[in-house]
Amino acid sequence: MRVIIAVLSAGALWGAPSLDHVPLTFEPGARASEFITHNGSSTVTVTPAGVTIGRGNMRLLGARNNAIAQPEDLLPSYSNYLIDLDPRKWRTHVPNYRRVRYRNVYPGIDVVYYG
């Protein structure tokens, strides 16, 4: 099986070279095959079909949109989103991962995102 590796640089993503030393972490997004990483007001979303950074997109032409998402390297950290004063809207202990692998995005080819 061949693997395509997509390395995301924090400095390139947010236009701040001083962030190059900060590792990216990924967490589950709103959809089953979606993972996000963010810093301040910038959000990066990775899916089997490509990457969305703010309003910009990088699409993998002909990629399978239903490729299996597999988070890898669970980190000891987690995220909490305490939205509003209503605890029913809160998302707590959201797991963080070092990488996300999408299996068989193309026949026999995986895509791995990490930073």
Secondary structure, DSSP 8 states (H G I E B T S, - for coil): -EEEEEE--HHHHHT-GGGTTS---BEE-SSTT-EEEEETTEEEEEETTEEEETTEEEE-TT--TT-EEEEEEEEEEEEEE--SS-GGG-EEEEEEEEEEEEEEEETTEEEEEE-
